[in-house]
Amino acid sequence: RPLLYSANAKDPQKRIIYHRVVEMLKEGTAISKIAKE
């Protein structure tokens, strides 16, 4: 089954969230910090 949050998610909103999380990870943001938002 396709991932809910992924680069090719059917829902564009979830795609945006996915890319934001990827950017945060590149900047070294803690996963726990991302999860709170």
ABEGO torsion letter per residue (X at the ends): XBBABBAABABAAAAAAAAAAAAAAAAGBBAAAAAAX
